[in-house]
Amino acid sequence: MGQEQIADIQVRALTFLEDLWSAYPDQNVLIISHGAFLANLLTVLYKDRYTERIGNLSLTILEKGHDDWIPLLYNCIRHLSLDTAKQPK
């Protein structure tokens, strides 16, 4: 059998994203997934535009444009460095 091919993962990821958009148009949706799946989705969406590794627990926000997905926030990890001692309880 073997491992799923990258091209197949990318097709599956794009299909997932488009199916999600069809089911929930104009709504906010949170996707939590394995980093490899997300990395392949972002790679197929943005080709060579973003080449950095997707960080663990990173946050990416996409907005559906007319013909494409617009990254409003990409691979953000600022929330991981917040000083928890200063956070309200």
Backbone hydrogen bonds, N-H to C=O, Kabsch-Sander energy under -0.5 kcal/mol:
donor,donor_aa,acceptor,acceptor_aa,energy
9,I,5,Q,-2.1
10,Q,6,I,-2.6
11,V,7,A,-2.0
12,R,8,D,-2.4
13,A,9,I,-2.7
14,L,10,Q,-2.4
15,T,11,V,-2.4
16,F,12,R,-2.4
17,L,13,A,-2.4
18,E,14,L,-2.5
19,D,15,T,-2.7
20,L,16,F,-2.5
21,W,17,L,-2.3
22,S,18,E,-2.3
23,A,19,D,-2.0
24,Y,20,L,-2.3
27,Q,24,Y,-1.4
31,I,29,V,-0.5
32,I,30,L,-0.5
33,S,31,I,-0.5
38,L,34,H,-1.9
39,A,35,G,-3.0
40,N,36,A,-2.1
41,L,37,F,-2.3
42,L,38,L,-2.9
43,T,39,A,-2.2
44,V,40,N,-2.2
45,L,41,L,-2.0
46,Y,42,L,-2.5
47,K,43,T,-1.7
49,R,46,Y,-3.1
58,S,55,G,-1.9
59,L,76,C,-2.1
61,I,73,L,-2.3
62,L,60,T,-0.5
63,E,70,I,-2.5
65,G,63,E,-0.6
65,G,68,D,-3.7
70,I,63,E,-3.5
70,I,68,D,-0.5
72,L,61,I,-2.8
72,L,70,I,-0.7
73,L,61,I,-1.5
76,C,59,L,-2.7
80,L,77,I,-1.8
81,S,78,R,-1.6
82,L,79,H,-0.6
84,T,82,L,-1.0
86,K,83,D,-1.4
87,Q,84,T,-0.8
